Amino acid sequence: MKVTNIQEVKDWLEEEIAENKPVIDGDTTAEVGTADIIFGRNELAQSLLDLINHSEAEKRKQSYLNRKE
Protein backbone atom coordinates (compact mmCIF):
# COMPACT_ATOMS: atom_id res chain seq x y z
CA MET A 1 0.00 0.00 0.00
CA LYS A 2 1.58 3.24 -1.14
CA VAL A 3 0.34 6.19 0.91
CA THR A 4 0.35 9.54 -0.82
CA ASN A 5 -1.54 11.63 1.72
CA ILE A 6 -2.92 11.62 5.24
CA GLN A 7 -6.49 11.12 3.99
CA GLU A 8 -5.53 7.69 2.68
CA VAL A 9 -4.24 6.79 6.14
CA LYS A 10 -7.45 8.04 7.73
CA ASP A 11 -9.53 6.07 5.22
CA TRP A 12 -7.60 2.90 6.00
CA LEU A 13 -7.98 3.43 9.75
CA GLU A 14 -11.72 3.98 9.35
CA GLU A 15 -11.98 0.76 7.29
CA GLU A 16 -10.07 -1.14 9.98
CA ILE A 17 -12.45 0.15 12.65
CA ALA A 18 -15.51 -0.70 10.54
CA GLU A 19 -14.24 -4.22 9.80
CA ASN A 20 -13.64 -4.88 13.51
CA LYS A 21 -16.95 -3.37 14.68
CA PRO A 22 -19.02 -6.58 14.65
CA VAL A 23 -16.53 -8.34 16.92
CA ILE A 24 -16.02 -5.31 19.16
CA ASP A 25 -19.79 -4.83 19.54
CA GLY A 26 -20.31 -8.54 20.22
CA ASP A 27 -22.49 -9.04 17.16
CA THR A 28 -20.20 -11.82 15.93
CA THR A 29 -17.47 -13.92 17.46
CA ALA A 30 -13.87 -14.06 16.39
CA GLU A 31 -12.01 -17.23 15.57
CA VAL A 32 -10.29 -18.84 18.53
CA GLY A 33 -7.15 -16.93 19.41
CA THR A 34 -7.89 -13.85 17.30
CA ALA A 35 -10.13 -11.76 19.57
CA ASP A 36 -7.21 -10.10 21.36
CA ILE A 37 -5.61 -9.26 18.02
CA ILE A 38 -8.84 -7.73 16.72
CA PHE A 39 -9.35 -5.70 19.90
CA GLY A 40 -5.73 -4.50 19.77
CA ARG A 41 -5.89 -3.54 16.10
CA ASN A 42 -9.14 -1.68 16.73
CA GLU A 43 -7.72 0.17 19.72
CA LEU A 44 -4.63 1.17 17.76
CA ALA A 45 -6.63 2.28 14.71
CA GLN A 46 -9.01 4.34 16.85
CA SER A 47 -6.14 5.92 18.80
CA LEU A 48 -4.23 6.86 15.65
CA LEU A 49 -7.36 8.28 14.01
CA ASP A 50 -8.10 10.34 17.13
CA LEU A 51 -4.51 11.61 17.20
CA ILE A 52 -4.60 12.61 13.52
CA ASN A 53 -7.98 14.33 13.91
CA HIS A 54 -6.79 16.21 17.00
CA SER A 55 -3.61 17.31 15.23
CA GLU A 56 -5.57 18.52 12.21
CA ALA A 57 -7.97 20.45 14.45
CA GLU A 58 -5.07 22.11 16.24
CA LYS A 59 -3.50 23.10 12.91
CA ARG A 60 -6.79 24.60 11.71
CA LYS A 61 -7.16 26.48 14.98
CA GLN A 62 -3.61 27.83 14.77
CA SER A 63 -4.10 28.82 11.15
CA TYR A 64 -7.28 30.69 12.07
CA LEU A 65 -5.56 32.47 14.96
CA ASN A 66 -2.63 33.45 12.75
CA ARG A 67 -4.99 35.04 10.21
CA LYS A 68 -6.61 37.16 12.92
CA GLU A 69 -3.26 38.71 13.95
N, CA, C and O atoms as a Maestro MAE file, in Angstrom:
{
 s_m_m2io_version
 :::
 2.0.0
}

f_m_ct {
 s_m_title
 :::
 protein
 m_atom[276] {
  # First column is atom index #
  i_m_mmod_type
  r_m_x_coord
  r_m_y_coord
  r_m_z_coord
  i_m_residue_number
  s_m_chain_name
  s_m_pdb_residue_name
  s_m_pdb_atom_name
  i_m_atomic_number
  :::
  1 25 0.846 -1.177 0.000 1 A "MET " " N  " 7
  2 3 0.000 0.000 0.000 1 A "MET " " CA " 6
  3 2 0.887 1.235 0.000 1 A "MET " " C  " 6
  4 15 1.618 1.479 0.960 1 A "MET " " O  " 8
  5 25 0.826 1.998 -1.053 2 A "LYS " " N  " 7
  6 3 1.578 3.243 -1.138 2 A "LYS " " CA " 6
  7 2 0.672 4.384 -0.670 2 A "LYS " " C  " 6
  8 15 -0.404 4.604 -1.226 2 A "LYS " " O  " 8
  9 25 1.121 5.101 0.353 3 A "VAL " " N  " 7
  10 3 0.337 6.191 0.907 3 A "VAL " " CA " 6
  11 2 0.850 7.510 0.342 3 A "VAL " " C  " 6
  12 15 2.038 7.821 0.437 3 A "VAL " " O  " 8
  13 25 -0.056 8.272 -0.242 4 A "THR " " N  " 7
  14 3 0.353 9.543 -0.824 4 A "THR " " CA " 6
  15 2 -0.142 10.741 -0.026 4 A "THR " " C  " 6
  16 15 0.335 11.858 -0.226 4 A "THR " " O  " 8
  17 25 -1.091 10.522 0.873 5 A "ASN " " N  " 7
  18 3 -1.538 11.625 1.721 5 A "ASN " " CA " 6
  19 2 -2.200 11.101 2.986 5 A "ASN " " C  " 6
  20 15 -2.526 9.919 3.097 5 A "ASN " " O  " 8
  21 25 -2.388 12.005 3.931 6 A "ILE " " N  " 7
  22 3 -2.922 11.619 5.235 6 A "ILE " " CA " 6
  23 2 -4.361 11.118 5.131 6 A "ILE " " C  " 6
  24 15 -4.787 10.307 5.954 6 A "ILE " " O  " 8
  25 25 -5.116 11.583 4.139 7 A "GLN " " N  " 7
  26 3 -6.494 11.124 3.994 7 A "GLN " " CA " 6
  27 2 -6.541 9.627 3.693 7 A "GLN " " C  " 6
  28 15 -7.455 8.935 4.142 7 A "GLN " " O  " 8
  29 25 -5.577 9.126 2.946 8 A "GLU " " N  " 7
  30 3 -5.526 7.687 2.678 8 A "GLU " " CA " 6
  31 2 -5.299 6.904 3.974 8 A "GLU " " C  " 6
  32 15 -5.871 5.831 4.166 8 A "GLU " " O  " 8
  33 25 -4.478 7.438 4.839 9 A "VAL " " N  " 7
  34 3 -4.237 6.789 6.141 9 A "VAL " " CA " 6
  35 2 -5.529 6.804 6.951 9 A "VAL " " C  " 6
  36 15 -5.909 5.791 7.538 9 A "VAL " " O  " 8
  37 25 -6.198 7.944 6.984 10 A "LYS " " N  " 7
  38 3 -7.452 8.040 7.728 10 A "LYS " " CA " 6
  39 2 -8.496 7.084 7.164 10 A "LYS " " C  " 6
  40 15 -9.220 6.438 7.921 10 A "LYS " " O  " 8
  41 25 -8.579 6.991 5.847 11 A "ASP " " N  " 7
  42 3 -9.532 6.070 5.221 11 A "ASP " " CA " 6
  43 2 -9.240 4.631 5.627 11 A "ASP " " C  " 6
  44 15 -10.156 3.868 5.936 11 A "ASP " " O  " 8
  45 25 -7.967 4.264 5.626 12 A "TRP " " N  " 7
  46 3 -7.595 2.903 6.004 12 A "TRP " " CA " 6
  47 2 -7.933 2.638 7.464 12 A "TRP " " C  " 6
  48 15 -8.443 1.568 7.796 12 A "TRP " " O  " 8
  49 25 -7.656 3.593 8.335 13 A "LEU " " N  " 7
  50 3 -7.979 3.426 9.753 13 A "LEU " " CA " 6
  51 2 -9.481 3.277 9.956 13 A "LEU " " C  " 6
  52 15 -9.922 2.444 10.747 13 A "LEU " " O  " 8
  53 25 -10.264 4.077 9.248 14 A "GLU " " N  " 7
  54 3 -11.719 3.976 9.347 14 A "GLU " " CA " 6
  55 2 -12.221 2.624 8.852 14 A "GLU " " C  " 6
  56 15 -13.151 2.061 9.429 14 A "GLU " " O  " 8
  57 25 -11.615 2.100 7.793 15 A "GLU " " N  " 7
  58 3 -11.978 0.765 7.289 15 A "GLU " " CA " 6
  59 2 -11.638 -0.304 8.325 15 A "GLU " " C  " 6
  60 15 -12.419 -1.229 8.547 15 A "GLU " " O  " 8
  61 25 -10.493 -0.179 8.946 16 A "GLU " " N  " 7
  62 3 -10.073 -1.140 9.976 16 A "GLU " " CA " 6
  63 2 -11.070 -1.144 11.129 16 A "GLU " " C  " 6
  64 15 -11.460 -2.204 11.617 16 A "GLU " " O  " 8
  65 25 -11.475 0.034 11.556 17 A "ILE " " N  " 7
  66 3 -12.446 0.152 12.648 17 A "ILE " " CA " 6
  67 2 -13.779 -0.463 12.235 17 A "ILE " " C  " 6
  68 15 -14.390 -1.199 13.009 17 A "ILE " " O  " 8
  69 25 -14.232 -0.165 11.023 18 A "ALA " " N  " 7
  70 3 -15.514 -0.699 10.536 18 A "ALA " " CA " 6
  71 2 -15.475 -2.222 10.427 18 A "ALA " " C  " 6
  72 15 -16.445 -2.896 10.774 18 A "ALA " " O  " 8
  73 25 -14.357 -2.763 9.945 19 A "GLU " " N  " 7
  74 3 -14.238 -4.219 9.803 19 A "GLU " " CA " 6
  75 2 -14.246 -4.921 11.158 19 A "GLU " " C  " 6
  76 15 -14.732 -6.047 11.268 19 A "GLU " " O  " 8
  77 25 -13.717 -4.275 12.177 20 A "ASN " " N  " 7
  78 3 -13.643 -4.878 13.513 20 A "ASN " " CA " 6
  79 2 -14.910 -4.671 14.331 20 A "ASN " " C  " 6
  80 15 -15.109 -5.343 15.343 20 A "ASN " " O  " 8
  81 25 -15.767 -3.749 13.906 21 A "LYS " " N  " 7
  82 3 -16.945 -3.368 14.683 21 A "LYS " " CA " 6
  83 2 -17.839 -4.541 15.093 21 A "LYS " " C  " 6
  84 15 -18.254 -4.591 16.251 21 A "LYS " " O  " 8
  85 25 -18.150 -5.473 14.217 22 A "PRO " " N  " 7
  86 3 -19.023 -6.577 14.646 22 A "PRO " " CA " 6
  87 2 -18.449 -7.394 15.810 22 A "PRO " " C  " 6
  88 15 -19.195 -7.836 16.684 22 A "PRO " " O  " 8
  89 25 -17.152 -7.591 15.823 23 A "VAL " " N  " 7
  90 3 -16.531 -8.343 16.922 23 A "VAL " " CA " 6
  91 2 -16.481 -7.475 18.177 23 A "VAL " " C  " 6
  92 15 -16.782 -7.951 19.272 23 A "VAL " " O  " 8
  93 25 -16.108 -6.219 18.027 24 A "ILE " " N  " 7
  94 3 -16.021 -5.307 19.162 24 A "ILE " " CA " 6
  95 2 -17.383 -5.144 19.828 24 A "ILE " " C  " 6
  96 15 -17.481 -5.135 21.055 24 A "ILE " " O  " 8
  97 25 -18.432 -5.015 19.017 25 A "ASP " " N  " 7
  98 3 -19.792 -4.828 19.540 25 A "ASP " " CA " 6
  99 2 -20.421 -6.129 20.040 25 A "ASP " " C  " 6
  100 15 -21.487 -6.103 20.655 25 A "ASP " " O  " 8
  101 25 -19.772 -7.259 19.783 26 A "GLY " " N  " 7
  102 3 -20.307 -8.539 20.221 26 A "GLY " " CA " 6
  103 2 -21.363 -9.117 19.300 26 A "GLY " " C  " 6
  104 15 -22.052 -10.073 19.658 26 A "GLY " " O  " 8
  105 25 -21.494 -8.536 18.108 27 A "ASP " " N  " 7
  106 3 -22.486 -9.039 17.158 27 A "ASP " " CA " 6
  107 2 -22.042 -10.341 16.490 27 A "ASP " " C  " 6
  108 15 -22.869 -11.101 15.986 27 A "ASP " " O  " 8
  109 25 -20.745 -10.588 16.491 28 A "THR " " N  " 7
  110 3 -20.199 -11.822 15.934 28 A "THR " " CA " 6
  111 2 -19.003 -12.227 16.794 28 A "THR " " C  " 6
  112 15 -18.461 -11.417 17.545 28 A "THR " " O  " 8
  113 25 -18.612 -13.458 16.677 29 A "THR " " N  " 7
  114 3 -17.469 -13.924 17.461 29 A "THR " " CA " 6
  115 2 -16.261 -14.091 16.547 29 A "THR " " C  " 6
  116 15 -16.386 -14.375 15.356 29 A "THR " " O  " 8
  117 25 -15.118 -13.910 17.134 30 A "ALA " " N  " 7
  118 3 -13.869 -14.063 16.394 30 A "ALA " " CA " 6
  119 2 -13.427 -15.520 16.459 30 A "ALA " " C  " 6
  120 15 -13.849 -16.278 17.333 30 A "ALA " " O  " 8
  121 25 -12.574 -15.890 15.519 31 A "GLU " " N  " 7
  122 3 -12.010 -17.227 15.567 31 A "GLU " " CA " 6
  123 2 -11.184 -17.367 16.843 31 A "GLU " " C  " 6
  124 15 -10.684 -16.379 17.380 31 A "GLU " " O  " 8
  125 25 -11.046 -18.579 17.313 32 A "VAL " " N  " 7
  126 3 -10.289 -18.837 18.531 32 A "VAL " " CA " 6
  127 2 -8.885 -18.267 18.395 32 A "VAL " " C  " 6
  128 15 -8.181 -18.534 17.421 32 A "VAL " " O  " 8
  129 25 -8.493 -17.479 19.390 33 A "GLY " " N  " 7
  130 3 -7.150 -16.926 19.410 33 A "GLY " " CA " 6
  131 2 -6.971 -15.612 18.676 33 A "GLY " " C  " 6
  132 15 -5.871 -15.059 18.662 33 A "GLY " " O  " 8
  133 25 -8.046 -15.094 18.059 34 A "THR " " N  " 7
  134 3 -7.892 -13.847 17.298 34 A "THR " " CA " 6
  135 2 -8.575 -12.650 17.949 34 A "THR " " C  " 6
  136 15 -8.359 -11.518 17.518 34 A "THR " " O  " 8
  137 25 -9.384 -12.868 18.962 35 A "ALA " " N  " 7
  138 3 -10.132 -11.760 19.569 35 A "ALA " " CA " 6
  139 2 -9.193 -10.684 20.111 35 A "ALA " " C  " 6
  140 15 -9.423 -9.494 19.892 35 A "ALA " " O  " 8
  141 25 -8.139 -11.093 20.814 36 A "ASP " " N  " 7
  142 3 -7.205 -10.100 21.361 36 A "ASP " " CA " 6
  143 2 -6.530 -9.300 20.257 36 A "ASP " " C  " 6
  144 15 -6.295 -8.101 20.405 36 A "ASP " " O  " 8
  145 25 -6.222 -9.960 19.160 37 A "ILE " " N  " 7
  146 3 -5.606 -9.263 18.021 37 A "ILE " " CA " 6
  147 2 -6.583 -8.239 17.450 37 A "ILE " " C  " 6
  148 15 -6.201 -7.101 17.177 37 A "ILE " " O  " 8
  149 25 -7.825 -8.634 17.272 38 A "ILE " " N  " 7
  150 3 -8.842 -7.735 16.722 38 A "ILE " " CA " 6
  151 2 -9.055 -6.539 17.647 38 A "ILE " " C  " 6
  152 15 -9.117 -5.399 17.185 38 A "ILE " " O  " 8
  153 25 -9.167 -6.793 18.949 39 A "PHE " " N  " 7
  154 3 -9.354 -5.695 19.898 39 A "PHE " " CA " 6
  155 2 -8.148 -4.761 19.890 39 A "PHE " " C  " 6
  156 15 -8.311 -3.543 19.959 39 A "PHE " " O  " 8
  157 25 -6.943 -5.317 19.808 40 A "GLY " " N  " 7
  158 3 -5.730 -4.503 19.772 40 A "GLY " " CA " 6
  159 2 -5.629 -3.669 18.513 40 A "GLY " " C  " 6
  160 15 -5.284 -2.489 18.571 40 A "GLY " " O  " 8
  161 25 -5.930 -4.277 17.369 41 A "ARG " " N  " 7
  162 3 -5.893 -3.538 16.103 41 A "ARG " " CA " 6
  163 2 -6.925 -2.411 16.113 41 A "ARG " " C  " 6
  164 15 -6.659 -1.308 15.635 41 A "ARG " " O  " 8
  165 25 -8.097 -2.701 16.659 42 A "ASN " " N  " 7
  166 3 -9.142 -1.685 16.727 42 A "ASN " " CA " 6
  167 2 -8.724 -0.534 17.638 42 A "ASN " " C  " 6
  168 15 -8.906 0.634 17.297 42 A "ASN " " O  " 8
  169 25 -8.170 -0.868 18.785 43 A "GLU " " N  " 7
  170 3 -7.724 0.168 19.722 43 A "GLU " " CA " 6
  171 2 -6.633 1.040 19.103 43 A "GLU " " C  " 6
  172 15 -6.649 2.261 19.253 43 A "GLU " " O  " 8
  173 25 -5.696 0.416 18.414 44 A "LEU " " N  " 7
  174 3 -4.629 1.173 17.759 44 A "LEU " " CA " 6
  175 2 -5.184 2.057 16.644 44 A "LEU " " C  " 6
  176 15 -4.824 3.230 16.545 44 A "LEU " " O  " 8
  177 25 -6.047 1.507 15.816 45 A "ALA " " N  " 7
  178 3 -6.628 2.282 14.713 45 A "ALA " " CA " 6
  179 2 -7.409 3.472 15.243 45 A "ALA " " C  " 6
  180 15 -7.286 4.581 14.723 45 A "ALA " " O  " 8
  181 25 -8.213 3.248 16.279 46 A "GLN " " N  " 7
  182 3 -9.006 4.340 16.847 46 A "GLN " " CA " 6
  183 2 -8.102 5.399 17.470 46 A "GLN " " C  " 6
  184 15 -8.348 6.595 17.311 46 A "GLN " " O  " 8
  185 25 -7.064 4.974 18.174 47 A "SER " " N  " 7
  186 3 -6.140 5.918 18.804 47 A "SER " " CA " 6
  187 2 -5.402 6.752 17.767 47 A "SER " " C  " 6
  188 15 -5.267 7.964 17.934 47 A "SER " " O  " 8
  189 25 -4.928 6.127 16.709 48 A "LEU " " N  " 7
  190 3 -4.231 6.864 15.651 48 A "LEU " " CA " 6
  191 2 -5.169 7.840 14.941 48 A "LEU " " C  " 6
  192 15 -4.786 8.973 14.650 48 A "LEU " " O  " 8
  193 25 -6.385 7.405 14.666 49 A "LEU " " N  " 7
  194 3 -7.355 8.281 14.013 49 A "LEU " " CA " 6
  195 2 -7.670 9.482 14.906 49 A "LEU " " C  " 6
  196 15 -7.746 10.613 14.426 49 A "LEU " " O  " 8
  197 25 -7.850 9.237 16.194 50 A "ASP " " N  " 7
  198 3 -8.100 10.337 17.132 50 A "ASP " " CA " 6
  199 2 -6.921 11.309 17.170 50 A "ASP " " C  " 6
  200 15 -7.112 12.525 17.200 50 A "ASP " " O  " 8
  201 25 -5.717 10.774 17.169 51 A "LEU " " N  " 7
  202 3 -4.514 11.611 17.201 51 A "LEU " " CA " 6
  203 2 -4.407 12.467 15.937 51 A "LEU " " C  " 6
  204 15 -4.109 13.659 16.018 51 A "LEU " " O  " 8
  205 25 -4.645 11.873 14.792 52 A "ILE " " N  " 7
  206 3 -4.598 12.609 13.524 52 A "ILE " " CA " 6
  207 2 -5.663 13.698 13.508 52 A "ILE " " C  " 6
  208 15 -5.380 14.838 13.140 52 A "ILE " " O  " 8
  209 25 -6.888 13.353 13.906 53 A "ASN " " N  " 7
  210 3 -7.976 14.334 13.909 53 A "ASN " " CA " 6
  211 2 -7.687 15.489 14.864 53 A "ASN " " C  " 6
  212 15 -7.953 16.647 14.542 53 A "ASN " " O  " 8
  213 25 -7.147 15.176 16.026 54 A "HIS " " N  " 7
  214 3 -6.787 16.209 17.002 54 A "HIS " " CA " 6
  215 2 -5.705 17.126 16.438 54 A "HIS " " C  " 6
  216 15 -5.790 18.347 16.563 54 A "HIS " " O  " 8
  217 25 -4.694 16.535 15.819 55 A "SER " " N  " 7
  218 3 -3.607 17.311 15.235 55 A "SER " " CA " 6
  219 2 -4.124 18.223 14.127 55 A "SER " " C  " 6
  220 15 -3.729 19.385 14.042 55 A "SER " " O  " 8
  221 25 -5.000 17.702 13.286 56 A "GLU " " N  " 7
  222 3 -5.572 18.518 12.212 56 A "GLU " " CA " 6
  223 2 -6.403 19.668 12.776 56 A "GLU " " C  " 6
  224 15 -6.353 20.782 12.255 56 A "GLU " " O  " 8
  225 25 -7.161 19.405 13.828 57 A "ALA " " N  " 7
  226 3 -7.974 20.453 14.449 57 A "ALA " " CA " 6
  227 2 -7.087 21.542 15.040 57 A "ALA " " C  " 6
  228 15 -7.393 22.729 14.930 57 A "ALA " " O  " 8
  229 25 -5.994 21.133 15.665 58 A "GLU " " N  " 7
  230 3 -5.066 22.110 16.236 58 A "GLU " " CA " 6
  231 2 -4.421 22.963 15.149 58 A "GLU " " C  " 6
  232 15 -4.231 24.166 15.331 58 A "GLU " " O  " 8
  233 25 -4.087 22.347 14.026 59 A "LYS " " N  " 7
  234 3 -3.495 23.095 12.911 59 A "LYS " " CA " 6
  235 2 -4.493 24.092 12.346 59 A "LYS " " C  " 6
  236 15 -4.127 25.226 12.038 59 A "LYS " " O  " 8
  237 25 -5.761 23.680 12.203 60 A "ARG " " N  " 7
  238 3 -6.790 24.598 11.710 60 A "ARG " " CA " 6
  239 2 -6.986 25.755 12.680 60 A "ARG " " C  " 6
  240 15 -7.126 26.905 12.266 60 A "ARG " " O  " 8
  241 25 -6.996 25.446 13.962 61 A "LYS " " N  " 7
  242 3 -7.156 26.480 14.985 61 A "LYS " " CA " 6
  243 2 -6.003 27.471 14.922 61 A "LYS " " C  " 6
  244 15 -6.224 28.682 14.953 61 A "LYS " " O  " 8
  245 25 -4.786 26.971 14.835 62 A "GLN " " N  " 7
  246 3 -3.608 27.829 14.770 62 A "GLN " " CA " 6
  247 2 -3.622 28.677 13.502 62 A "GLN " " C  " 6
  248 15 -3.281 29.859 13.538 62 A "GLN " " O  " 8
  249 25 -4.008 28.087 12.403 63 A "SER " " N  " 7
  250 3 -4.101 28.819 11.150 63 A "SER " " CA " 6
  251 2 -5.117 29.957 11.262 63 A "SER " " C  " 6
  252 15 -4.866 31.071 10.801 63 A "SER " " O  " 8
  253 25 -6.245 29.674 11.867 64 A "TYR " " N  " 7
  254 3 -7.276 30.689 12.073 64 A "TYR " " CA " 6
  255 2 -6.756 31.818 12.951 64 A "TYR " " C  " 6
  256 15 -6.955 32.993 12.640 64 A "TYR " " O  " 8
  257 25 -6.093 31.467 14.043 65 A "LEU " " N  " 7
  258 3 -5.564 32.475 14.960 65 A "LEU " " CA " 6
  259 2 -4.486 33.323 14.289 65 A "LEU " " C  " 6
  260 15 -4.397 34.526 14.532 65 A "LEU " " O  " 8
  261 25 -3.677 32.701 13.455 66 A "ASN " " N  " 7
  262 3 -2.628 33.451 12.751 66 A "ASN " " CA " 6
  263 2 -3.215 34.445 11.766 66 A "ASN " " C  " 6
  264 15 -2.636 35.511 11.555 66 A "ASN " " O  " 8
  265 25 -4.345 34.127 11.158 67 A "ARG " " N  " 7
  266 3 -4.991 35.043 10.214 67 A "ARG " " CA " 6
  267 2 -5.572 36.257 10.916 67 A "ARG " " C  " 6
  268 15 -5.647 37.339 10.332 67 A "ARG " " O  " 8
  269 25 -5.989 36.083 12.179 68 A "LYS " " N  " 7
  270 3 -6.610 37.164 12.921 68 A "LYS " " CA " 6
  271 2 -5.582 38.173 13.424 68 A "LYS " " C  " 6
  272 15 -5.955 39.284 13.802 68 A "LYS " " O  " 8
  273 25 -4.307 37.817 13.438 69 A "GLU " " N  " 7
  274 3 -3.261 38.714 13.950 69 A "GLU " " CA " 6
  275 2 -2.919 39.805 12.994 69 A "GLU " " C  " 6
  276 15 -2.058 40.635 13.287 69 A "GLU " " O  " 8
  :::
 }
 m_bond[275] {
  # First column is bond index #
  i_m_from
  i_m_to
  i_m_order
  :::
  1 1 2 1
  2 2 3 1
  3 3 4 2
  4 3 5 1
  5 5 6 1
  6 6 7 1
  7 7 8 2
  8 7 9 1
  9 9 10 1
  10 10 11 1
  11 11 12 2
  12 11 13 1
  13 13 14 1
  14 14 15 1
  15 15 16 2
  16 15 17 1
  17 17 18 1
  18 18 19 1
  19 19 20 2
  20 19 21 1
  21 21 22 1
  22 22 23 1
  23 23 24 2
  24 23 25 1
  25 25 26 1
  26 26 27 1
  27 27 28 2
  28 27 29 1
  29 29 30 1
  30 30 31 1
  31 31 32 2
  32 31 33 1
  33 33 34 1
  34 34 35 1
  35 35 36 2
  36 35 37 1
  37 37 38 1
  38 38 39 1
  39 39 40 2
  40 39 41 1
  41 41 42 1
  42 42 43 1
  43 43 44 2
  44 43 45 1
  45 45 46 1
  46 46 47 1
  47 47 48 2
  48 47 49 1
  49 49 50 1
  50 50 51 1
  51 51 52 2
  52 51 53 1
  53 53 54 1
  54 54 55 1
  55 55 56 2
  56 55 57 1
  57 57 58 1
  58 58 59 1
  59 59 60 2
  60 59 61 1
  61 61 62 1
  62 62 63 1
  63 63 64 2
  64 63 65 1
  65 65 66 1
  66 66 67 1
  67 67 68 2
  68 67 69 1
  69 69 70 1
  70 70 71 1
  71 71 72 2
  72 71 73 1
  73 73 74 1
  74 74 75 1
  75 75 76 2
  76 75 77 1
  77 77 78 1
  78 78 79 1
  79 79 80 2
  80 79 81 1
  81 81 82 1
  82 82 83 1
  83 83 84 2
  84 83 85 1
  85 85 86 1
  86 86 87 1
  87 87 88 2
  88 87 89 1
  89 89 90 1
  90 90 91 1
  91 91 92 2
  92 91 93 1
  93 93 94 1
  94 94 95 1
  95 95 96 2
  96 95 97 1
  97 97 98 1
  98 98 99 1
  99 99 100 2
  100 99 101 1
  101 101 102 1
  102 102 103 1
  103 103 104 2
  104 103 105 1
  105 105 106 1
  106 106 107 1
  107 107 108 2
  108 107 109 1
  109 109 110 1
  110 110 111 1
  111 111 112 2
  112 111 113 1
  113 113 114 1
  114 114 115 1
  115 115 116 2
  116 115 117 1
  117 117 118 1
  118 118 119 1
  119 119 120 2
  120 119 121 1
  121 121 122 1
  122 122 123 1
  123 123 124 2
  124 123 125 1
  125 125 126 1
  126 126 127 1
  127 127 128 2
  128 127 129 1
  129 129 130 1
  130 130 131 1
  131 131 132 2
  132 131 133 1
  133 133 134 1
  134 134 135 1
  135 135 136 2
  136 135 137 1
  137 137 138 1
  138 138 139 1
  139 139 140 2
  140 139 141 1
  141 141 142 1
  142 142 143 1
  143 143 144 2
  144 143 145 1
  145 145 146 1
  146 146 147 1
  147 147 148 2
  148 147 149 1
  149 149 150 1
  150 150 151 1
  151 151 152 2
  152 151 153 1
  153 153 154 1
  154 154 155 1
  155 155 156 2
  156 155 157 1
  157 157 158 1
  158 158 159 1
  159 159 160 2
  160 159 161 1
  161 161 162 1
  162 162 163 1
  163 163 164 2
  164 163 165 1
  165 165 166 1
  166 166 167 1
  167 167 168 2
  168 167 169 1
  169 169 170 1
  170 170 171 1
  171 171 172 2
  172 171 173 1
  173 173 174 1
  174 174 175 1
  175 175 176 2
  176 175 177 1
  177 177 178 1
  178 178 179 1
  179 179 180 2
  180 179 181 1
  181 181 182 1
  182 182 183 1
  183 183 184 2
  184 183 185 1
  185 185 186 1
  186 186 187 1
  187 187 188 2
  188 187 189 1
  189 189 190 1
  190 190 191 1
  191 191 192 2
  192 191 193 1
  193 193 194 1
  194 194 195 1
  195 195 196 2
  196 195 197 1
  197 197 198 1
  198 198 199 1
  199 199 200 2
  200 199 201 1
  201 201 202 1
  202 202 203 1
  203 203 204 2
  204 203 205 1
  205 205 206 1
  206 206 207 1
  207 207 208 2
  208 207 209 1
  209 209 210 1
  210 210 211 1
  211 211 212 2
  212 211 213 1
  213 213 214 1
  214 214 215 1
  215 215 216 2
  216 215 217 1
  217 217 218 1
  218 218 219 1
  219 219 220 2
  220 219 221 1
  221 221 222 1
  222 222 223 1
  223 223 224 2
  224 223 225 1
  225 225 226 1
  226 226 227 1
  227 227 228 2
  228 227 229 1
  229 229 230 1
  230 230 231 1
  231 231 232 2
  232 231 233 1
  233 233 234 1
  234 234 235 1
  235 235 236 2
  236 235 237 1
  237 237 238 1
  238 238 239 1
  239 239 240 2
  240 239 241 1
  241 241 242 1
  242 242 243 1
  243 243 244 2
  244 243 245 1
  245 245 246 1
  246 246 247 1
  247 247 248 2
  248 247 249 1
  249 249 250 1
  250 250 251 1
  251 251 252 2
  252 251 253 1
  253 253 254 1
  254 254 255 1
  255 255 256 2
  256 255 257 1
  257 257 258 1
  258 258 259 1
  259 259 260 2
  260 259 261 1
  261 261 262 1
  262 262 263 1
  263 263 264 2
  264 263 265 1
  265 265 266 1
  266 266 267 1
  267 267 268 2
  268 267 269 1
  269 269 270 1
  270 270 271 1
  271 271 272 2
  272 271 273 1
  273 273 274 1
  274 274 275 1
  275 275 276 2
  :::
 }
}
